[in-house]
Structure formats: C-alpha cells, structure tokens
Amino acid sequence: MPYFLAQAAYTSQAWSAMAKNPVDREELFRALIAKAGGKLHSFYFSVGEYDAVAIMEAPDLAAAAAISIAVSSAGHLKSYKTTPLLTVREAMGAMEKAGGFGFRAPGS
C-alpha cells in the first residue's frame, strides 16, 4: 500500500474544545484510516504551521483523498495536507529510471 504524510492545523475553536475536554485524536484518526482500508503508522502533535502530523498507508490515492475529505468536512481543521511518500527502495528505483532517460541540462 502507498504511504502518505498527513498534516493538519486545528481551528482555534477546536483547540478550545480540546483544552476543555482532551480527546485522543490519534485513536479517532486511526479508526478513520482503518475504515478507508489503510493503516496509521505514527501520529504526532507538532508546533509550527501544522498542529498534527501522521504517517499512514492507504490502498490508493483515492482512499487518501477520501480520508482528507472526511476530516476536512468535519469543520475542526483550518487546513489539511496529504503528501504521497516513496519508500527508499521506491525512490531509488525512480532515480535509476530517471538516470536512464539521458536528460541533460541546457548547455551541458
């Protein structure tokens, strides 16, 4: 299954609600990913542009998009971003394939 990086930023209203009544967001996200046929590998809260990050597997890009639509439509996020990831083996295969193209920069 393909891997994806999910990044989310909560609204101030969501932070206010979680401060009053903390909820294990990891378990809620894990259950949603499982419903889409995927698997959550890791979930972290973060400081910066995004408030939470996760590494997940999903059956395909459409399943990852469905997860994005589901969490975004709930209204508690101000942004959500999904980035497809490559394993090291997949990236090396892409590098080898690219090397076989013989592409050169202009003037080289």
Protein Blocks (a to p, Z undefined) as FASTA:
>chain_A
ZZddddddddfklmmmmmmmccdfklmmmmmmmmnopacfbdcddedjbfbdcddddfbl
klmmmmmmmmmmnopafbdcddddddfklmmmmmmmmmmnopacehZZ
